[in-house]
Structure formats: structure tokens, C-alpha cells
Amino acid sequence: MKAAPVFEFHDHCWWIIYDQEERRVIDSNVYVMESKGQALILDPGGFEIFPQVFAALMEILPPSSLRAAFVSHQDPDIASSLPLWNACNAQIQWHVPRLWEGFIRHYGALDAPLHGIPDEGADLVIGGRRLEFIPAHYLHSSANFHVYDPEAKVLFSGDVGAALLGPGHGPYVDRRDQSGKAFAEHIARAEYFHRRWMPSNAAKKDWIERVRKLDIDHLCPQHGAIYSGANVERFLDWFEALDVGSALSI
């Protein structure tokens, strides 16, 4: 796996750690926010990819700088590496949806400090920067959150925006393409995922209304590539118009 910068300004940085190799497991993006030498890792990934994520992380910052970890929901590709991270740094504070605390404990590390995020969301301060836990319930998990950094204008969007891409893809949907052609080619790889994995048009509408109030330069999903600039609005328009919950029609 490889690390690439998403946002950098003085002592405030975001990175994506993304997969460039063909694997037996679904590819996952891991994000890291650092401020003043303190770091947060977001959806740190599954047991299978932990060695690659850890090696990529060491290229950008010392693992001892991790103060907190965020887990958007309970899936194994999100958090089954929790006991390995806890073994490396038992001081990491884990912020997880309150509804899923007991389920996430099944991954192990029963002594890991878990902090339950209430359904309405919460704030977290890392290195003097305030981050917001944005409710994204039922997209696709029944208790689910995204993370917004108002200073960096970064929204970590979990499974929203995910695309199933082949090995060797870059970290971004093409930012240089003003015509939208690159976006159209990319979003074709996202359509089935969203129709099938997102169960609720009402939940989608609630999320769209929340997110349109935010100032976003980078929308960062857990699978696929980052939407930046004009592609953020393109994605929101596309997702708003999409009918989800396709299995109900089978």
C-alpha cells in the first residue's frame, strides 16, 4: 500500500493510504489526519492488510503519534485490525458508534478504550483541530458516521462514494478533467455498489441535506478514489438522483 497527501498546510495534514495491488480481499482506503504531531487514523482496515497499512504509515509519521482511531461502523474491512493496533499502541483511544461497541469487541482487544459516539454525532479535538462526527445512519450500517474537518474541508465519507476499482488506480478521480468525462467513467464503477449496499432513500436524503451545508474540497470514501473540486458536487447530484435499496425489487 502507498501513502499520498490529501491536504497539507503547515502542521495540519491529511493522507490517504490506498491499495495498488490485486488482493483476495476488497481494497480499502485508510486515512490519517495529523495536527501538531498528534494523529487520528480513520477506518484502519482489516486484519489482512494491517502489515501493509502499518508499513505505509511509518513512511509518513511515527506510529507513536497516533492518539485516536475512528471506526465508522462494524464491518471487518473497517476494524478487524483493532487488536493489532492496540498491541502496537495501547494508548490509542477508539471512537466507535455506541450501538456497535459490543459487536466491535468481538474482534478482540477487550481492554482497548472504546468511546461510544451517540446517534446524534459528536466532536473530537486532535492537535487543537476540531473534527465533527457526522451521522450517516443506514449508509449502509444502522449506526454509521462520517468525519468532517472544517479547516481542511475534508469529508471522510466511509462507504458513500465507494467504487470497486481494479489494481493500479490512483488516489483521485481525475481532478484535471473539467468536462466530467473522468467522473462519468469512474461513477459507472460505483453504481452497483450504491444501489445494492445502500438500503434507504430516506437515509440518503437526510445525509445529502446534512452534507450540502458543509464546505467540502475533498470527499474521501473508504473504497475507490477521492472526489475533489467539481467532482464533489457531481457526486452529490448523482447520489441524490440514484434510487437505492435494489434488492427489494428482486
Backbone as CSV, one residue per row, in Angstrom:
resi,resn,N_x,N_y,N_z,CA_x,CA_y,CA_z,C_x,C_y,C_z
1,MET,0.841,-1.185,0.000,0.000,0.000,0.000,0.883,1.245,0.000
2,LYS,0.302,2.350,-0.437,1.066,3.577,-0.643,0.349,4.742,0.019
3,ALA,1.100,5.672,0.595,0.532,6.873,1.196,0.693,8.054,0.251
4,ALA,-0.347,8.880,0.184,-0.308,10.092,-0.639,-1.006,11.218,0.118
5,PRO,-0.536,12.455,-0.034,-1.169,13.571,0.678,-2.519,13.936,0.071
6,VAL,-3.450,14.317,0.928,-4.752,14.848,0.507,-4.805,16.347,0.774
7,PHE,-4.297,16.752,1.942,-4.305,18.161,2.358,-3.057,18.402,3.187
8,GLU,-2.373,19.506,2.920,-1.203,19.873,3.706,-1.151,21.382,3.868
9,PHE,-1.117,21.831,5.118,-0.949,23.257,5.394,-0.264,23.382,6.747
10,HIS,1.020,23.766,6.704,1.832,23.875,7.913,1.815,22.548,8.687
11,ASP,1.287,22.573,9.912,1.330,21.378,10.757,0.011,20.605,10.735
12,HIS,-0.780,20.813,9.709,-2.096,20.173,9.592,-2.124,19.390,8.279
13,CYS,-2.259,18.065,8.367,-2.149,17.222,7.172,-3.201,16.111,7.175
14,TRP,-3.616,15.717,5.962,-4.394,14.508,5.743,-3.664,13.652,4.716
15,TRP,-3.650,12.328,4.948,-3.106,11.387,3.981,-4.122,10.289,3.691
16,ILE,-4.000,9.739,2.511,-4.696,8.506,2.166,-3.656,7.403,2.035
17,ILE,-3.950,6.248,2.618,-3.154,5.042,2.402,-4.028,4.121,1.572
18,TYR,-3.618,3.854,0.342,-4.501,3.152,-0.587,-3.783,1.967,-1.226
19,ASP,-4.579,1.054,-1.745,-4.097,-0.222,-2.263,-3.821,-0.105,-3.758
20,GLN,-2.697,-0.587,-4.197,-2.372,-0.608,-5.622,-2.161,-2.029,-6.143
21,GLU,-2.441,-3.015,-5.312,-2.177,-4.391,-5.695,-3.474,-5.193,-5.739
22,GLU,-3.464,-6.229,-6.545,-4.606,-7.127,-6.603,-4.564,-8.058,-5.391
23,ARG,-5.690,-8.132,-4.677,-5.737,-8.915,-3.456,-6.946,-9.842,-3.450
24,ARG,-6.957,-10.729,-2.451,-8.107,-11.609,-2.280,-9.226,-10.918,-1.525
25,VAL,-8.954,-9.747,-0.950,-9.948,-9.001,-0.189,-10.257,-7.702,-0.923
26,ILE,-11.414,-7.109,-0.602,-11.793,-5.845,-1.225,-10.780,-4.760,-0.834
27,ASP,-10.411,-3.927,-1.792,-9.436,-2.886,-1.478,-10.053,-1.865,-0.536
28,SER,-9.246,-1.322,0.347,-9.716,-0.372,1.351,-8.761,0.813,1.434
29,ASN,-9.320,1.986,1.569,-8.534,3.187,1.832,-8.516,3.449,3.330
30,VAL,-7.359,3.776,3.829,-7.197,4.185,5.218,-6.729,5.640,5.203
31,TYR,-7.314,6.469,6.052,-6.955,7.890,6.089,-6.339,8.233,7.440
32,VAL,-5.448,9.213,7.415,-4.784,9.688,8.623,-4.833,11.204,8.628
33,MET,-5.254,11.790,9.751,-5.183,13.233,9.948,-4.171,13.514,11.041
34,GLU,-3.234,14.422,10.770,-2.237,14.795,11.764,-2.286,16.296,11.993
35,SER,-2.203,16.697,13.248,-2.137,18.107,13.611,-1.182,18.258,14.791
36,LYS,-0.162,19.071,14.615,0.793,19.370,15.682,1.374,18.105,16.306
37,GLY,1.674,17.135,15.452,2.324,15.921,15.915,1.405,14.897,16.537
38,GLN,0.087,15.151,16.525,-0.887,14.190,17.024,-1.737,13.704,15.854
39,ALA,-2.033,12.406,15.821,-2.681,11.836,14.645,-3.918,11.020,15.004
40,LEU,-4.835,10.992,14.057,-6.041,10.169,14.095,-6.025,9.283,12.859
41,ILE,-6.269,7.979,13.033,-6.402,7.071,11.903,-7.878,6.730,11.745
42,LEU,-8.360,6.750,10.501,-9.785,6.575,10.221,-10.010,5.265,9.477
43,ASP,-10.909,4.435,10.006,-11.201,3.111,9.458,-9.894,2.392,9.126
44,PRO,-9.175,1.959,10.166,-7.808,1.458,9.959,-7.697,0.146,9.206
45,GLY,-8.829,-0.478,8.890,-8.776,-1.605,7.970,-8.864,-2.959,8.648
46,GLY,-8.781,-3.999,7.819,-8.928,-5.363,8.295,-7.615,-6.000,8.702
47,PHE,-7.736,-7.125,9.358,-6.585,-7.915,9.807,-5.643,-8.236,8.648
48,GLU,-6.214,-8.548,7.485,-5.439,-8.997,6.326,-4.455,-7.943,5.829
49,ILE,-4.836,-6.660,5.898,-3.983,-5.613,5.319,-3.179,-4.853,6.358
50,PHE,-3.268,-5.245,7.625,-2.573,-4.492,8.673,-1.084,-4.303,8.402
51,PRO,-0.326,-5.340,8.010,1.117,-5.117,7.811,1.409,-4.054,6.755
52,GLN,0.640,-4.051,5.662,0.863,-3.081,4.596,0.480,-1.662,5.040
53,VAL,-0.631,-1.551,5.774,-1.042,-0.234,6.275,-0.011,0.298,7.260
54,PHE,0.447,-0.552,8.161,1.415,-0.121,9.173,2.716,0.336,8.517
55,ALA,3.181,-0.402,7.496,4.413,-0.023,6.806,4.254,1.318,6.100
56,ALA,3.095,1.534,5.448,2.854,2.811,4.764,2.758,3.954,5.767
57,LEU,2.140,3.692,6.928,2.020,4.722,7.955,3.399,5.170,8.430
58,MET,4.320,4.221,8.614,5.658,4.567,9.107,6.427,5.445,8.130
59,GLU,6.003,5.460,6.860,6.654,6.327,5.876,6.301,7.794,6.089
60,ILE,5.166,8.067,6.778,4.707,9.455,6.896,4.753,9.994,8.324
61,LEU,4.661,9.104,9.324,4.718,9.579,10.707,4.994,8.400,11.642
62,PRO,5.497,8.669,12.829,5.750,7.573,13.780,4.434,7.051,14.350
63,PRO,4.246,5.735,14.412,3.010,5.187,14.968,2.719,5.676,16.388
64,SER,3.748,6.075,17.123,3.546,6.576,18.482,2.767,7.888,18.498
65,SER,2.666,8.570,17.337,1.923,9.834,17.280,0.412,9.613,17.242
66,LEU,-0.023,8.367,17.026,-1.458,8.086,16.984,-2.068,8.294,18.367
67,ARG,-2.991,9.215,18.446,-3.703,9.458,19.697,-5.092,8.835,19.681
68,ALA,-5.665,8.677,18.478,-7.045,8.209,18.392,-7.260,7.470,17.088
69,ALA,-8.314,6.662,17.089,-8.755,5.962,15.891,-10.267,6.113,15.790
70,PHE,-10.745,6.211,14.562,-12.176,6.326,14.296,-12.637,5.112,13.521
71,VAL,-13.763,4.548,13.933,-14.360,3.398,13.266,-15.779,3.789,12.864
72,SER,-16.048,3.834,11.564,-17.334,4.344,11.094,-18.481,3.391,11.358
73,HIS,-18.220,2.078,11.294,-19.235,1.071,11.586,-18.532,-0.256,11.873
74,GLN,-19.264,-1.367,11.871,-18.772,-2.606,12.455,-18.123,-3.583,11.481
75,ASP,-18.058,-3.291,10.204,-17.611,-4.276,9.218,-16.145,-4.680,9.425
76,PRO,-15.785,-5.908,9.050,-14.401,-6.375,9.260,-13.364,-5.617,8.446
77,ASP,-13.728,-5.130,7.255,-12.759,-4.357,6.472,-12.489,-2.998,7.097
78,ILE,-13.299,-2.620,8.073,-13.144,-1.350,8.778,-12.238,-1.502,10.000
79,ALA,-12.477,-2.565,10.783,-11.907,-2.555,12.126,-11.407,-3.884,12.655
80,SER,-11.323,-4.933,11.851,-10.857,-6.192,12.422,-9.368,-6.165,12.775
81,SER,-8.660,-5.100,12.357,-7.260,-4.934,12.761,-7.126,-4.290,14.132
82,LEU,-8.228,-3.969,14.790,-8.188,-3.253,16.068,-7.226,-3.889,17.077
83,PRO,-7.278,-5.205,17.323,-6.359,-5.764,18.333,-4.889,-5.625,17.971
84,LEU,-4.566,-5.592,16.674,-3.174,-5.421,16.264,-2.701,-3.996,16.540
85,TRP,-3.543,-3.008,16.220,-3.191,-1.622,16.531,-3.072,-1.433,18.038
86,ASN,-3.978,-2.040,18.779,-3.948,-1.903,20.236,-2.680,-2.521,20.815
87,ALA,-2.224,-3.624,20.216,-0.980,-4.249,20.682,0.227,-3.352,20.409
88,CYS,0.177,-2.608,19.302,1.286,-1.709,18.960,1.274,-0.435,19.800
89,ASN,0.071,0.051,20.106,-0.053,1.315,20.834,-1.340,1.270,21.657
90,ALA,-1.204,0.858,22.908,-2.374,0.691,23.781,-2.958,2.023,24.229
91,GLN,-2.302,3.142,23.868,-2.805,4.457,24.250,-3.825,5.011,23.252
92,ILE,-4.001,4.352,22.110,-4.966,4.828,21.116,-6.368,4.789,21.703
93,GLN,-7.082,5.899,21.587,-8.475,5.997,22.019,-9.379,5.726,20.811
94,TRP,-10.243,4.726,20.924,-11.066,4.281,19.808,-12.449,4.908,19.888
95,HIS,-12.819,5.616,18.818,-14.129,6.271,18.746,-14.991,5.490,17.766
96,VAL,-16.050,4.882,18.290,-16.870,3.948,17.522,-18.337,4.273,17.760
97,PRO,-19.238,3.909,16.836,-20.664,4.114,17.092,-21.085,3.383,18.371
98,ARG,-21.807,4.080,19.227,-22.210,3.495,20.504,-22.993,2.201,20.299
99,LEU,-23.819,2.161,19.278,-24.639,0.984,19.013,-23.804,-0.261,18.756
100,TRP,-22.581,-0.085,18.217,-21.771,-1.222,17.781,-20.654,-1.583,18.765
101,GLU,-20.576,-0.923,19.912,-19.466,-1.182,20.831,-19.334,-2.664,21.172
102,GLY,-20.422,-3.294,21.595,-20.365,-4.685,21.990,-20.003,-5.623,20.857
103,PHE,-20.425,-5.280,19.628,-20.100,-6.104,18.467,-18.626,-5.949,18.090
104,ILE,-18.115,-4.732,18.143,-16.720,-4.488,17.786,-15.776,-5.177,18.758
105,ARG,-16.190,-5.360,20.006,-15.377,-6.094,20.978,-15.107,-7.526,20.513
106,HIS,-15.955,-8.074,19.643,-15.749,-9.441,19.158,-14.469,-9.581,18.341
107,TYR,-13.903,-8.458,17.868,-12.637,-8.540,17.150,-11.464,-8.785,18.102
108,GLY,-11.684,-8.629,19.396,-10.627,-8.840,20.372,-10.216,-7.539,21.040
109,ALA,-9.077,-7.563,21.731,-8.582,-6.394,22.462,-9.661,-5.871,23.409
110,LEU,-10.112,-6.733,24.317,-11.199,-6.365,25.223,-10.830,-5.215,26.144
111,ASP,-9.524,-4.957,26.296,-9.090,-3.857,27.151,-8.900,-2.549,26.386
112,ALA,-9.103,-2.560,25.063,-8.923,-1.333,24.277,-9.961,-0.290,24.694
113,PRO,-9.555,0.966,24.866,-10.500,2.002,25.290,-11.428,2.416,24.147
114,LEU,-12.693,1.997,24.237,-13.696,2.355,23.236,-14.567,3.491,23.761
115,HIS,-14.768,4.510,22.933,-15.627,5.639,23.280,-16.809,5.632,22.312
116,GLY,-18.007,5.440,22.853,-19.191,5.325,22.009,-19.680,6.679,21.510
117,ILE,-19.829,6.802,20.197,-20.366,8.028,19.592,-21.892,7.949,19.641
118,PRO,-22.580,8.931,20.233,-24.042,8.893,20.272,-24.634,9.094,18.881
119,ASP,-25.883,8.668,18.709,-26.511,8.707,17.392,-26.491,10.094,16.760
120,GLU,-26.568,11.138,17.584,-26.612,12.499,17.039,-25.257,13.019,16.610
121,GLY,-24.184,12.247,16.850,-22.847,12.676,16.476,-22.127,13.356,17.629
122,ALA,-20.925,13.836,17.369,-20.107,14.463,18.410,-18.934,15.169,17.738
123,ASP,-18.111,15.827,18.547,-16.880,16.455,18.080,-15.685,15.750,18.720
124,LEU,-14.538,15.886,18.082,-13.282,15.362,18.619,-12.191,16.371,18.303
125,VAL,-11.355,16.682,19.285,-10.233,17.602,19.086,-8.940,16.801,19.090
126,ILE,-8.179,16.917,18.006,-6.862,16.278,17.874,-5.868,17.358,17.494
127,GLY,-4.828,17.519,18.290,-3.814,18.516,17.994,-4.384,19.911,17.808
128,GLY,-5.412,20.230,18.582,-6.029,21.549,18.510,-7.015,21.724,17.387
129,ARG,-7.199,20.718,16.525,-8.162,20.795,15.419,-9.443,20.077,15.805
130,ARG,-10.568,20.739,15.550,-11.877,20.160,15.861,-12.415,19.412,14.650
131,LEU,-12.730,18.146,14.856,-13.346,17.315,13.838,-14.780,17.005,14.251
132,GLU,-15.654,16.809,13.274,-17.054,16.538,13.543,-17.412,15.123,13.091
133,PHE,-18.066,14.368,13.968,-18.628,13.080,13.598,-20.037,13.323,13.056
134,ILE,-20.203,13.130,11.747,-21.446,13.434,11.055,-22.293,12.162,10.959
135,PRO,-23.544,12.168,11.446,-24.386,10.976,11.306,-24.586,10.600,9.840
136,ALA,-24.433,9.308,9.570,-24.682,8.754,8.230,-25.370,7.396,8.401
137,HIS,-26.376,7.370,9.256,-27.023,6.117,9.617,-27.715,5.482,8.412
138,TYR,-27.582,4.155,8.336,-28.159,3.323,7.270,-27.458,3.518,5.928
139,LEU,-26.261,4.104,5.946,-25.498,4.275,4.706,-24.102,3.650,4.874
140,HIS,-23.948,2.359,4.985,-25.032,1.395,4.842,-25.412,0.759,6.173
141,SER,-24.682,1.052,7.224,-24.913,0.421,8.522,-25.940,1.212,9.331
142,SER,-26.635,0.506,10.241,-27.691,1.145,11.024,-27.167,2.199,11.996
143,ALA,-25.916,2.090,12.405,-25.250,3.172,13.143,-23.940,3.429,12.412
144,ASN,-23.815,4.599,11.846,-22.711,4.881,10.929,-22.377,6.363,11.015
145,PHE,-21.097,6.699,10.916,-20.681,8.103,10.987,-19.612,8.400,9.944
146,HIS,-19.576,9.666,9.551,-18.507,10.189,8.723,-17.762,11.249,9.525
147,VAL,-16.629,11.709,9.024,-15.817,12.679,9.757,-15.556,13.890,8.868
148,TYR,-15.829,15.076,9.416,-15.624,16.320,8.676,-14.597,17.180,9.388
149,ASP,-13.642,17.688,8.612,-12.631,18.615,9.097,-12.915,19.971,8.454
150,PRO,-13.524,20.910,9.199,-13.921,22.176,8.576,-12.762,23.052,8.143
151,GLU,-11.602,22.880,8.757,-10.442,23.689,8.376,-9.813,23.169,7.090
152,ALA,-9.650,21.866,6.977,-9.092,21.263,5.765,-10.134,21.096,4.665
153,LYS,-11.416,21.203,5.025,-12.541,20.996,4.095,-12.504,19.579,3.510
154,VAL,-12.218,18.629,4.394,-12.173,17.209,4.044,-13.345,16.506,4.712
155,LEU,-14.073,15.708,3.947,-15.111,14.842,4.500,-14.721,13.393,4.237
156,PHE,-14.448,12.641,5.307,-14.291,11.201,5.178,-15.694,10.608,5.123
157,SER,-16.039,9.959,3.995,-17.419,9.572,3.732,-17.674,8.075,3.820
158,GLY,-16.739,7.319,4.383,-16.976,5.897,4.565,-17.325,5.193,3.269
159,ASP,-18.416,4.421,3.287,-18.823,3.681,2.099,-19.563,4.540,1.087
160,VAL,-19.955,5.741,1.450,-20.609,6.635,0.495,-19.542,7.190,-0.453
161,GLY,-19.752,6.973,-1.731,-18.763,7.360,-2.733,-17.859,6.224,-3.152
162,ALA,-18.032,5.051,-2.525,-17.164,3.920,-2.823,-17.331,3.452,-4.266
163,ALA,-16.230,3.056,-4.867,-16.224,2.471,-6.208,-15.309,1.257,-6.185
164,LEU,-15.699,0.225,-6.901,-14.911,-1.006,-6.943,-13.988,-0.938,-8.153
165,LEU,-12.747,-0.540,-7.919,-11.771,-0.306,-8.977,-10.766,-1.443,-9.037
166,GLY,-10.137,-1.591,-10.185,-9.110,-2.601,-10.347,-7.792,-2.152,-9.752
167,PRO,-6.798,-3.049,-9.677,-5.488,-2.686,-9.127,-4.806,-1.629,-9.981
168,GLY,-3.987,-0.816,-9.318,-3.208,0.187,-10.025,-3.877,1.540,-10.170
169,HIS,-5.064,1.726,-9.586,-5.732,3.027,-9.710,-5.044,4.067,-8.836
170,GLY,-5.222,5.331,-9.173,-4.662,6.425,-8.394,-5.570,6.800,-7.241
171,PRO,-5.120,7.740,-6.397,-5.922,8.109,-5.233,-7.099,9.021,-5.544
172,TYR,-7.125,9.658,-6.737,-8.170,10.623,-7.066,-8.926,10.244,-8.333
173,VAL,-10.215,10.577,-8.359,-10.898,10.738,-9.631,-10.215,11.935,-10.300
174,ASP,-9.962,11.866,-11.573,-9.125,12.860,-12.267,-9.577,14.290,-11.962
175,ARG,-8.714,15.057,-11.269,-9.054,16.438,-10.901,-8.831,17.418,-12.042
176,ARG,-8.069,17.022,-13.057,-7.743,17.943,-14.153,-8.837,17.990,-15.207
177,ASP,-9.707,16.978,-15.206,-10.740,16.880,-16.231,-11.923,17.769,-15.864
178,GLN,-12.095,18.855,-16.578,-13.199,19.780,-16.321,-14.502,19.358,-16.999
179,SER,-14.410,18.464,-17.965,-15.589,18.079,-18.750,-16.517,17.129,-18.001
180,GLY,-15.993,16.432,-16.992,-16.781,15.441,-16.282,-16.682,14.053,-16.882
181,LYS,-15.892,13.885,-17.946,-15.773,12.567,-18.576,-15.150,11.555,-17.617
182,ALA,-14.081,11.965,-16.927,-13.426,11.053,-15.990,-14.383,10.662,-14.876
183,PHE,-15.180,11.623,-14.409,-16.163,11.320,-13.364,-17.176,10.301,-13.875
184,ALA,-17.677,10.487,-15.088,-18.677,9.573,-15.642,-18.119,8.154,-15.755
185,GLU,-16.870,8.041,-16.168,-16.250,6.718,-16.272,-16.069,6.095,-14.893
186,HIS,-15.692,6.920,-13.927,-15.482,6.412,-12.575,-16.795,5.992,-11.914
187,ILE,-17.817,6.818,-12.039,-19.049,6.575,-11.294,-19.775,5.333,-11.793
188,ALA,-19.480,4.920,-13.011,-20.056,3.670,-13.508,-19.586,2.484,-12.663
189,ARG,-18.405,2.628,-12.032,-17.872,1.565,-11.173,-18.434,1.668,-9.754
190,ALA,-19.199,2.713,-9.493,-19.771,2.929,-8.164,-21.263,2.621,-8.110
191,GLU,-21.911,2.548,-9.268,-23.379,2.495,-9.273,-23.929,1.245,-8.604
192,TYR,-23.444,0.068,-8.987,-23.987,-1.160,-8.401,-23.785,-1.167,-6.890
193,PHE,-22.606,-0.775,-6.448,-22.317,-0.764,-5.017,-23.351,0.065,-4.268
194,HIS,-23.642,1.268,-4.761,-24.574,2.145,-4.056,-26.009,1.638,-4.141
195,ARG,-26.419,1.150,-5.303,-27.794,0.642,-5.425,-28.015,-0.556,-4.503
196,ARG,-27.012,-1.417,-4.368,-27.191,-2.664,-3.630,-26.894,-2.528,-2.148
197,TRP,-25.871,-1.756,-1.773,-25.450,-1.701,-0.379,-26.135,-0.599,0.419
198,MET,-26.634,0.419,-0.238,-27.338,1.491,0.468,-28.833,1.158,0.485
199,PRO,-29.432,0.950,1.663,-30.778,0.398,1.698,-31.911,1.412,1.694
200,SER,-31.634,2.689,1.948,-32.715,3.608,2.268,-32.587,4.929,1.526
201,ASN,-33.593,5.244,0.711,-33.626,6.555,0.061,-33.863,7.674,1.074
202,ALA,-34.612,7.390,2.142,-34.843,8.401,3.178,-33.539,8.739,3.900
203,ALA,-32.732,7.712,4.207,-31.444,7.956,4.858,-30.510,8.716,3.929
204,LYS,-30.545,8.362,2.657,-29.721,9.064,1.663,-30.100,10.536,1.618
205,LYS,-31.391,10.842,1.592,-31.861,12.231,1.546,-31.406,13.007,2.781
206,ASP,-31.503,12.383,3.955,-31.066,13.038,5.188,-29.583,13.367,5.126
207,TRP,-28.773,12.425,4.631,-27.329,12.648,4.527,-27.012,13.756,3.529
208,ILE,-27.675,13.735,2.380,-27.444,14.774,1.364,-27.728,16.153,1.956
209,GLU,-28.821,16.289,2.692,-29.174,17.583,3.280,-28.120,18.040,4.285
210,ARG,-27.593,17.117,5.062,-26.537,17.478,6.020,-25.263,17.926,5.300
211,VAL,-24.882,17.140,4.296,-23.583,17.337,3.667,-23.576,18.574,2.772
212,ARG,-24.698,18.906,2.169,-24.737,20.114,1.317,-24.518,21.391,2.131
213,LYS,-24.637,21.335,3.428,-24.386,22.505,4.277,-22.896,22.673,4.592
214,LEU,-22.094,21.672,4.238,-20.663,21.700,4.544,-19.865,22.228,3.358
215,ASP,-18.740,22.841,3.652,-17.808,23.312,2.622,-16.773,22.209,2.410
216,ILE,-16.839,21.520,1.261,-16.028,20.324,1.042,-15.145,20.499,-0.194
217,ASP,-13.849,20.338,-0.017,-12.913,20.290,-1.145,-12.588,18.855,-1.545
218,HIS,-12.620,17.941,-0.563,-12.263,16.544,-0.817,-13.266,15.635,-0.120
219,LEU,-13.949,14.811,-0.891,-14.852,13.797,-0.350,-14.142,12.459,-0.482
220,CYS,-13.851,11.834,0.659,-12.898,10.722,0.723,-13.593,9.431,1.139
221,PRO,-13.881,8.537,0.192,-14.539,7.277,0.532,-13.550,6.208,0.983
222,GLN,-14.085,5.158,1.593,-13.239,4.085,2.116,-12.808,3.104,1.031
223,HIS,-13.477,3.100,-0.098,-13.089,2.272,-1.248,-13.052,3.160,-2.488
224,GLY,-12.108,2.911,-3.385,-12.087,3.656,-4.642,-11.203,4.877,-4.580
225,ALA,-11.700,6.003,-5.118,-10.871,7.202,-5.259,-11.582,8.424,-4.692
226,ILE,-10.786,9.462,-4.418,-11.263,10.687,-3.787,-11.908,11.598,-4.833
227,TYR,-13.032,12.213,-4.454,-13.704,13.215,-5.279,-13.247,14.593,-4.786
228,SER,-12.681,15.398,-5.687,-12.198,16.719,-5.310,-12.765,17.773,-6.248
229,GLY,-12.805,19.015,-5.759,-13.260,20.119,-6.591,-14.661,19.913,-7.119
230,ALA,-14.827,20.091,-8.430,-16.146,19.967,-9.059,-16.713,18.570,-8.935
231,ASN,-15.865,17.571,-8.754,-16.359,16.201,-8.643,-17.125,15.947,-7.346
232,VAL,-16.923,16.786,-6.339,-17.714,16.653,-5.111,-19.182,16.925,-5.415
233,GLU,-19.459,18.034,-6.068,-20.846,18.380,-6.407,-21.420,17.399,-7.418
234,ARG,-20.603,16.955,-8.348,-21.074,15.944,-9.301,-21.529,14.688,-8.573
235,PHE,-20.733,14.276,-7.575,-21.114,13.069,-6.845,-22.406,13.289,-6.062
236,LEU,-22.529,14.414,-5.371,-23.741,14.664,-4.593,-24.982,14.688,-5.485
237,ASP,-24.884,15.310,-6.653,-26.016,15.332,-7.594,-26.362,13.921,-8.059
238,TRP,-25.331,13.147,-8.370,-25.549,11.773,-8.847,-26.197,10.909,-7.775
239,PHE,-25.665,10.990,-6.556,-26.177,10.164,-5.466,-27.608,10.569,-5.096
240,GLU,-27.878,11.855,-5.119,-29.228,12.330,-4.786,-30.268,11.768,-5.749
241,ALA,-29.892,11.628,-7.020,-30.833,11.150,-8.038,-30.927,9.625,-8.088
242,LEU,-30.019,8.932,-7.432,-29.950,7.475,-7.532,-30.993,6.809,-6.641
243,ASP,-31.682,5.821,-7.177,-32.617,5.018,-6.390,-31.844,3.859,-5.773
244,VAL,-31.881,3.733,-4.432,-31.086,2.706,-3.756,-31.999,1.639,-3.151
245,GLY,-31.391,0.616,-2.542,-32.167,-0.489,-1.996,-32.630,-1.448,-3.069
246,SER,-31.745,-1.764,-4.027,-32.168,-2.512,-5.214,-32.627,-3.928,-4.903
247,ALA,-32.164,-4.528,-3.801,-32.550,-5.914,-3.504,-34.029,-6.048,-3.191
248,LEU,-34.684,-4.962,-2.842,-36.114,-5.022,-2.527,-36.957,-5.337,-3.746
249,SER,-36.380,-5.126,-4.940,-37.125,-5.356,-6.168,-36.883,-6.742,-6.759
250,ILE,-36.045,-7.550,-6.090,-35.723,-8.887,-6.608,-36.910,-9.835,-6.389
